[in-house]
Amino acid sequence: MNSPEFLLLVKARLNCSYYKIAKILDIQPTRISSAKNGRESLTEKQVIDLCKLINHDPAKVLPGILAERTNDPEKKLIWERVAQLAEKGAATLTAVLIMAPALLAVLEYSILC
């Protein structure tokens, strides 16, 4: 997840404007505008603060932010791979949580039979 995607998520979760997000972070609204438009990245501290505010795991956001910030192609590839792994891990966990009740029912049925 990059800065524009993350800011959109924060905006939706808080149901507020980008201006309000800037005020929450105590930064100039132009900095949020630049991050929203992909001209600059949020800092690690800003990401962590916003993640706490919306109860979101920063480990799902920081790799993408670090990938967009680095100019080193090798580091960018590494951070992009870490970001992909974080997203896949979240998707796997979600699938397991969705399927858990059905799996428990099958287990209970097989034990009772």
N, C-alpha and C positions, 0 to 999 in steps of 0.2 A: 504494500500500500504506500503510495507516495503522498506528498504533502497535499495536493489538491483533493485527492480521494479522502484522505483523513479529515481534512477540514470540512468536506461535505458531510461526512459521517457525524462529526461533532455538531455541526450546524443542525442536522436533522435530529440528533438525540436530545440536544438542548432546546430545540425549537426556537432558535434565536438567529440574529444576523451575524455577519462576519465582523461588523463593527463591535458587537457585544463580545465576540471571542477575543478581539484585540484588547478590549477593556479588561476582560478576565485575565489575560496574560500580561497586562500592563505594558503593552507595546503600541506603537503607532499603527493605525488602521492600514496605512500604506504597506507595512510589512506583511500583514495578513493578505492584502490584495496581491502582493508579489508572490507569496507562497501559493495562494489560490490559483494564480495564473502560471505557476511553474517557473517563475523567474528566480526564486530563491526557496530554500528549504526551512522548515521549522527546526529549532534546536532540539537536542535530546531532552533538555529540561522542559521545554514547552510541550513536547509530545507526552512526556510522563505526567506533567501536570494536567493536561487535557484528558489523558487516559484515566487518571484517578477520578476526575470530575464526571466522566461518563461511564465509569466502571467497565473499562475496556483494557484488555491485556496489552501492555506496551510492547511485549515481545512479538506481537503480530504486526506492529507498525514500525518500530525502529529499524529493522533491516532494510525496509524499502526506503526510508528516509536517508539512511546512510548510503545506500546505493545511489540515490539521486544526487547526493551531495559531493561524492568523490569524483575527481577528475582522472584518477588512475584506472585504466580499463580493466586491469586484473582484479583490483579491489572491487570495482563495480560488479563484475561477474560473480565474485564470491558473495557479495551482499545480496545480489539478485537471487542467487541460489538459496541462500539462507531464508530470504523472504518467501520464496516458493515453498520451501520445506515447512515454514511456519504456517502458511495457508493450508497446505495439505494436512498438516497435523490437526489443525482446527476443524477441517472438513471431516477427517476421520473420526475425531471425537464427537462431533455433531451426529454423524451417522450412527455411531455406537449408542449414544444417548437416545436417539430416536428409536432404535431397534431394541433397546434393552427390555422394555416391557414385554414385547413379543417373545424375546428369547427366554425371559423368566417364565412366561406362561408355558412354553414348550418344555422347559426343564421341569417345572412342577408337574405337568401332565405325564412326562416320561417317568418321573419318580413314583407317581401315584399308580401308574399302570403296571 
